[in-house]
Amino acid sequence: MKFITLLSLFIFTTVVHGKTTLKVGVLAPEGTSWANNMKKMGKEIEKATNDEVKIKFYFGGTQGDEPDVLKKIRIGQLQGGVFTGKTLGEIYGDVRVVEIPFTFGADREKAMGTVKKLAPYFDKEFSKNNFKNLGFFEIGLVYFVSQQEPKDLESLKGLKIWAWEGDHLVSSMVEALNLVSVPLPLPDVLSSLSTGIVQAAYAPPLGIIALQWNTKIKYLLDFPLAFSTGAFLVDNKAWDKIPAATQKIVQELATKYIDEVNKANAKDNEDALAAMKEQGIKFVKFPKSDNDKSMSLRSGIVKKLTGKLFTPGALDQLSKAMK
C-alpha cells in the first residue's frame, strides 16, 4: 500500500513538474517593438511558471516564411507561430472576413474592436483545427505602395503587384482592380521591387518599413485597402501537455503582452507613415467617387469568396459585430 502511495505521488509530481518548451516561428525582425515585447512575454512566462513553460522565439523568418512555419508545426519541429491572415485562413478560412478589402476604411479602432468581438467565435474554430489561439494582433491598415503614381482606382490597372502565393482573398482583390498578380514568398518582394519583377506591393506601414520596401517605392496610396490581423497560435498537442493552472498563467501573460504589442504596433504604424513622408514618398489621395466604387468592388469579392474561403455564417457574425 505504501509503495502504491509513493508511486502515485511520483506520477503526480512528474505531471505537475513536467516542463514544456514551445518553439515559435515569427516573421517580425529582431529589434522591433513586436519582437521585444514577445521576448518579455517569454521571460515572464518562464518566471511565473517556475520554468514549467519556456518559449523560444525564432524571429525574422529564420524558420522560413509562414507556410514553412505551419508545416514545421504539423510535423512537430515547432510548436507555435505568429501568423497573419493568409496563413490563418489556411487553418480556418472564416477568420479572413475581417480582412475583406474596403470593409473598415481608415477606421482601425473599429476594425480591431470587431476582431475582439469575434475572437470567441474564431477561437472555438481554431481549437477544432488543432490550435490554441493565445490572442489576436493588430497589424494595421494595409496600404498600396508603388513605383508609379496612381491617380485613382482605375489607374492601377495593369500594374504588376506582389501577391502572397496562394492568398485567395488578395488574388480576388487584384483581379477586381485589374492588377497583374505576381505571386512570391514574402522575403523575395524587396529584391523583386529592385529588379522590376513587381512594381507595387501592399502592407501595413510598419511592415513596409521593417521589410525596407520604402527604399524601393515612390508612392503610397492614402486610401487603406484593408485591415490586417494576426494571431499567436500554439499546437494543441503541446498546449494540452501544460497543466490547466499553468495554462491560465500563460494565457494571462500572453494577453498582457499581446496588448502591449498592439499598442506599439498602432504607434509604429503612425511613425512609419510619418517617416515615409519625411523620406519624400508621395502620399496620393483618390477622388471621393472612388469610395463608392470601392464598395462595389467589395461586394464582388464577397460574392466570389463566400462558400469558398469563408462561410455565410462568418459574414453574418461580421455584420453583427460591426453593429
NORVEN-V854994 format. One record per pair of residues at least 12 apart in sequence whose ideal C-beta (glycine too) atoms are under 7 Angstrom apart, sorted by the first residue. I is the first residue (numbers start at 1). GAP is how many residues later the second one is. If there is no record, write none. Layout:
# NORVEN-V854994
i->I gap->GAP
i->I gap->GAP
This chain:
# NORVEN-V854994
i->16 gap->227
i->18 gap->223
i->19 gap->32
i->19 gap->33
i->20 gap->32
i->20 gap->33
i->20 gap->218
i->20 gap->221
i->20 gap->222
i->21 gap->33
i->21 gap->35
i->22 gap->31
i->22 gap->33
i->22 gap->57
i->22 gap->58
i->22 gap->212
i->22 gap->216
i->23 gap->33
i->23 gap->35
i->23 gap->55
i->23 gap->56
i->24 gap->31
i->24 gap->32
i->24 gap->33
i->24 gap->34
i->24 gap->54
i->24 gap->55
i->24 gap->56
i->24 gap->57
i->24 gap->58
i->25 gap->33
i->25 gap->38
i->25 gap->44
i->25 gap->47
i->25 gap->53
i->25 gap->56
i->26 gap->12
i->26 gap->31
i->26 gap->32
i->26 gap->33
i->26 gap->56
i->27 gap->34
i->27 gap->39
i->28 gap->31
i->28 gap->54
i->29 gap->30
i->29 gap->31
i->29 gap->181
i->30 gap->29
i->30 gap->30
i->32 gap->178
i->33 gap->231
i->33 gap->235
i->34 gap->227
i->34 gap->230
i->34 gap->231
i->35 gap->24
i->37 gap->220
i->37 gap->223
i->37 gap->224
i->37 gap->227
i->38 gap->19
i->38 gap->219
i->39 gap->18
i->40 gap->217
i->41 gap->212
i->41 gap->213
i->41 gap->216
i->42 gap->13
i->42 gap->15
i->44 gap->209
i->45 gap->205
i->45 gap->208
i->48 gap->201
i->48 gap->205
i->49 gap->197
i->49 gap->200
i->49 gap->201
i->52 gap->194
i->53 gap->189
i->53 gap->193
i->53 gap->197
i->61 gap->126
i->63 gap->15
i->65 gap->120
i->65 gap->121
i->65 gap->122
i->66 gap->15
i->66 gap->17
i->66 gap->18
i->66 gap->21
i->67 gap->20
i->69 gap->12
i->70 gap->17
i->70 gap->20
i->73 gap->162
i->79 gap->155
i->79 gap->156
i->79 gap->159
i->80 gap->152
i->80 gap->153
i->80 gap->154
i->80 gap->155
i->81 gap->152
i->82 gap->148
i->82 gap->150
i->83 gap->147
i->83 gap->148
i->83 gap->150
i->84 gap->55
i->84 gap->144
i->84 gap->146
i->85 gap->14
i->85 gap->143
i->85 gap->144
i->86 gap->78
i->86 gap->81
i->88 gap->143
i->89 gap->80
i->89 gap->220
i->91 gap->35
i->91 gap->38
i->91 gap->40
i->92 gap->33
i->92 gap->34
i->92 gap->37
i->93 gap->216
i->93 gap->217
i->94 gap->31
i->94 gap->216
i->94 gap->217
i->94 gap->220
i->95 gap->27
i->96 gap->73
i->96 gap->213
i->96 gap->214
i->97 gap->213
i->97 gap->217
i->97 gap->218
i->97 gap->221
i->98 gap->16
i->98 gap->17
i->98 gap->20
i->98 gap->129
i->98 gap->131
i->98 gap->220
i->99 gap->70
i->99 gap->127
i->99 gap->128
i->99 gap->129
i->99 gap->130
i->100 gap->198
i->100 gap->201
i->100 gap->202
i->101 gap->72
i->101 gap->124
i->101 gap->125
i->101 gap->197
i->101 gap->200
i->102 gap->192
i->102 gap->193
i->102 gap->195
i->102 gap->196
i->103 gap->123
i->103 gap->124
i->103 gap->195
i->104 gap->123
i->105 gap->119
i->106 gap->35
i->106 gap->118
i->108 gap->32
i->108 gap->33
i->108 gap->119
i->111 gap->116
i->112 gap->26
i->114 gap->207
i->114 gap->208
i->115 gap->21
i->115 gap->114
i->117 gap->204
i->118 gap->199
i->118 gap->203
i->119 gap->17
i->121 gap->196
i->126 gap->107
i->130 gap->105
i->130 gap->106
i->131 gap->102
i->131 gap->103
i->131 gap->104
i->131 gap->105
i->132 gap->101
i->132 gap->102
i->132 gap->104
i->132 gap->107
i->133 gap->98
i->133 gap->100
i->134 gap->98
i->134 gap->100
i->134 gap->117
i->134 gap->120
i->135 gap->96
i->135 gap->97
i->135 gap->119
i->135 gap->120
i->135 gap->123
i->136 gap->93
i->136 gap->95
i->137 gap->92
i->137 gap->93
i->137 gap->94
i->137 gap->121
i->137 gap->124
i->137 gap->125
i->137 gap->128
i->138 gap->91
i->138 gap->124
i->138 gap->127
i->138 gap->128
i->139 gap->65
i->139 gap->89
i->139 gap->90
i->139 gap->91
i->139 gap->126
i->140 gap->64
i->140 gap->65
i->140 gap->66
i->140 gap->88
i->140 gap->125
i->140 gap->129
i->141 gap->63
i->141 gap->83
i->141 gap->86
i->142 gap->60
i->142 gap->61
i->142 gap->62
i->142 gap->82
i->142 gap->83
i->142 gap->84
i->142 gap->85
i->142 gap->86
i->143 gap->59
i->143 gap->62
i->143 gap->77
i->143 gap->78
i->143 gap->81
i->143 gap->82
i->144 gap->56
i->144 gap->58
i->144 gap->77
i->144 gap->81
i->145 gap->55
i->145 gap->56
i->145 gap->63
i->145 gap->68
i->145 gap->72
i->145 gap->74
i->145 gap->75
i->146 gap->13
i->146 gap->53
i->146 gap->54
i->146 gap->71
i->146 gap->73
i->147 gap->52
i->147 gap->70
i->147 gap->71
i->148 gap->51
i->149 gap->70
i->149 gap->133
i->149 gap->135
i->150 gap->69
i->150 gap->71
i->150 gap->134
i->152 gap->134
i->152 gap->135
i->152 gap->138
i->153 gap->24
i->153 gap->133
i->153 gap->137
i->153 gap->140
i->153 gap->141
i->156 gap->21
i->156 gap->23
i->157 gap->21
i->158 gap->20
i->158 gap->22
i->159 gap->20
i->159 gap->21
i->159 gap->40
i->159 gap->41
i->160 gap->20
i->160 gap->22
i->160 gap->38
i->160 gap->39
i->160 gap->40
i->161 gap->13
i->161 gap->18
i->161 gap->19
i->161 gap->20
i->161 gap->21
i->161 gap->37
i->161 gap->39
i->161 gap->40
i->162 gap->20
i->162 gap->22
i->162 gap->27
i->162 gap->30
i->162 gap->36
i->162 gap->39
i->163 gap->18
i->163 gap->19
i->163 gap->20
i->164 gap->22
i->165 gap->18
i->165 gap->19
i->165 gap->20
i->168 gap->137
i->168 gap->141
i->169 gap->136
i->169 gap->140
i->172 gap->129
i->172 gap->132
i->172 gap->133
i->173 gap->128
i->176 gap->121
i->176 gap->124
i->176 gap->125
i->182 gap->15
i->182 gap->16
i->189 gap->12
i->189 gap->22
i->189 gap->24
i->190 gap->21
i->190 gap->22
i->190 gap->23
i->190 gap->26
i->193 gap->20
i->193 gap->23
i->193 gap->24
i->194 gap->22
i->201 gap->12
i->202 gap->23
i->204 gap->24
i->204 gap->65
i->205 gap->64
i->205 gap->67
i->205 gap->68
i->206 gap->59
i->206 gap->62
i->206 gap->63
i->206 gap->66
i->208 gap->64
i->209 gap->63
i->209 gap->66
i->214 gap->62
i->214 gap->65
i->214 gap->67
i->217 gap->64
i->218 gap->63
i->218 gap->64
i->219 gap->62
i->219 gap->63
i->219 gap->65
i->220 gap->56
i->220 gap->61
i->220 gap->63
i->220 gap->64
i->221 gap->63
i->222 gap->61
i->222 gap->62
i->222 gap->63
i->223 gap->62
i->223 gap->63
i->232 gap->22
i->232 gap->26
i->302 gap->13
